[in-house]
């Protein structure tokens, strides 16, 4: 394929029609088109142009015309041409931008330490194991796996998750009732849309939660009804027929950390049965527990009334966009249909790789390593606060990747604390940011100023400095 465009890595669009219509000769039209492409940045410095033969064939003009145009532009300094190296776009000094008055923008302090919650330590991602699993999965995958498939997801991953979730979380499901989605937020959006089709107009949520999830609910056309919290989780006795479903984090309430009491789990399921409603169980941080026995999934109480939502965002990485829903029979068809409208299906290769990790036992071993790592992180946070900020009460740390720091009466407000942290290069959030109803005066028993600290995010080498900066902010509070 001598002279083929493929040897140069891509095509180049040059339209000579208007220039020819304006009376320019063929060579002049080609020179103008190339010059304009360089001036406007469509051809970046260093870009290798096709051979004169290839460009002539592509444009339907004589090769000599291209040779002459290249020669003229080389003489003008637009192109470089060397024997045996081809023709490339020359590196030219950029023209000085026009000077205009600009409104000054306030400069935000640089973030040196990310202590936002809900994020894992990405340096723990098992790159070597993932690569090996990806190779095995791709080598054994049937050809049809790379085509359009079921909106539920690849059967290999759904089968692997069915056994894994039953063994680790007590989930009762089967592959035909599992749907793979691009993150829990997509799954929640699909569920809300399906519930709205069934006539729902509102969704009950915990008084404190994840603001992006609340936004997803509202974007699906549902209003939110906030359920107050106490030390035993959401007050589910406040549920009534107005809500089409309730969204709960029963294993480890986000962000307060309280597990939902057994009698309240039963009460929520009873409400769903009696009112023909659903419970959506976001198994937030279900893999990471430290000081208590693992709590099984609430879904096992009634798989026809509880939707189970899980994710690989914290055990592996959020960038994978891999999550799953264990659905009641009545919701499988409507949610799968909405998944088709959203994006047809989730990416296949990552599904096959995760299935390989799970079935080989590599995923279990990775989660155990992460659990130990995060427990040590938590213990270091608690020890540092006990030494340098003893006035702070640390709660919600029996599981998960974050802690809630309750400050004593008379402390600075949450807004002031977050501002001071930002000035010190710390990214973190106040508890109030997580309110489902920002106007509510009280949402939980502890209503004093509090910070939500994600201790998992900083890489290991940066964690001591992050702790030091945090304690410095708290000492000044």
Residue, then its C-alpha position, 0 to 999 in steps of 0.5 A: x500500500x505504498x503512498x496510502x493515507x494509512x501510513x500517515x495515521x489519518x485523513x485530511x479534509x481540504x475543500x478547494x471548491x470555493x477557492x476554485x469558484x473564486x477564480x484561484x488556480x488549482x495550485x493556489x487553491x491548494x496552497x491557500x487551503x493548507x495555509x489556512x489549516x495551519x493558521x487555524x490550528x487544524x494542522x498542529x505543528x509537527x503533523x506529518x502530511x501525506x505524500x504528494x502522490x497520496x494527497x494528489x490521489x485523494x483530491x483528484x489532482x496531479x501529483x506535480x501540483x501537490x509537489x509545487x504547493x508543498x515547495x511554496x509553503x516550505x519556502x514561506x516557512x509553513x512546512x518543513x520538508x526533508x528527503x526521506x522524512x516527508x513533509x511536516x507542519x513547521x513550528x511557528x511563533x504563535x501570534x500575540x493575542x489581542x489585549x483586552x480588559x478582562x474581569x478579574x476572577x477570584x483565585x481559589x486556593x489550590x487543593x493539596x489534600x482531597x478529603x471529600x467522602x465517597x472516594x477510594x484510594x485510587x493507588x490501590x487499583x489492582x492494575x496488574x491483576x486487572x490487566x491479567x484478567x482482561x487478557x484472559x477474558x478477551x482471549x476466551x470471550x465469544x465473538x458475539x460478546x463484542x456485539x449488541x447484547x442484552x441491556x441487562x449486561x453480559x451473562x458472565x458478569x451477572x452469573x458471577x455477581x449472583x453467586x458473589x452477592x449471595x455469598x458475601x451480602x446474602x442477596x437473593x437473586x438470579x442472573x435474569x434479575x440483575x442489571x449492569x449499569x453505569x454507576x449507581x446514579x444511572x441505576x437510580x435514574x432508571x428506577x425513578x423513571x420506571x417508578x414514575x411510569x407506574x404513577x409515583x410522584x415522590x421518593x422518600x430519602x434519608x434526611x442526610x444523603x448524597x446530593x447528586x443522588x437527590x438531583x438524579x431523583x428530581x431530574x427524573x421528575x420525582x420530588x423528595x420527602x426527607x425522613x429524619x435520622x437518629x442513632x438507629x437510622x431512618x425513622x421509617x415509621x414516617x413513611x406513608x402512601x405519598x411516596x412511590x418508594x424509599x431510598x435507604x443506605x441500611x448497612x452504613x447510613x451515608x453520611x452519619x454512619x448508623x446502620x438501620x435497626x433490624x425492626x426498622x428494616x422489617x417495618x420498611x419492607x412491611x410498608x412496601x408490601x402493604x402500600x405496593x411500594x418499593x425499597x431501594x437499598x443502596x449498599x453504600x460501603x457494604x464491603x468495608x466494615x471494621x468493628x462489627x459483624x457484617x450486616x446482610x443485605x436488606x434485600x433478602x427480607x423480600x426480593x420482590x419489594x427491595x431493589x438492591x444496588x451495588x457498585x465497584x466504585x469504591x472497591x475498585x474505581x469509580x472510573x470503571x462505571x460499573x454498578x448493578x441492580x438486583x430487581x424485583x420481577x415486576x421492574x426487570x422489563x421497565x428498567x431494562x427498556x429504559x436502559x436501552x433508551x439511555x445507552x443500549x448497554x454498559x461497556x462489555x470488556x470491563x464487564x468481562x474483566x470484572x467477571x473474571x476477577x470475581x470467579x478467580x477469587x482475585x476480587x475477594x482478595x483485593x477487597x480484603x486488602x483494601x479493608x485492612x488498608x482503610x481500617x488502618x487509615x481510619x485508626x490513624x485519623x482517630x489517633x491524630x484527632x485524639x492527640x491534636x483535636x480532642x474536642x472533636x467527637x468522631x462518629x460513624x466509623x464502624x464501616x465505610x470510607x469516611x468519618x463525621x467529626x462533631x464539633x462542640x458548641x461554640x465552634x465556628x459554623x460549618x461554612x466557616x470551617x469549610x472555608x478555613x479548610x479550603x484556605x489550607x488546601x483541604x477539600x472537605x464538606x460540612x454535614x449540612x451539604x448532605x441534607x436532602x432538604x437544605x431548608x430543614x432546621x433539624x435532620x438528625x439528633x446531632x445538629x451542631x457543626x460537623x464535618x464529613x471527612x473522607x480518609x480513603x482518598x489521599x495516596x499513602x505518601x500524602x496522608x500524614x500531611x493531610x492529617x496534619x493540615x486537618x488537625x491544624x484547621x480543627x485546632x483553630x476552630 
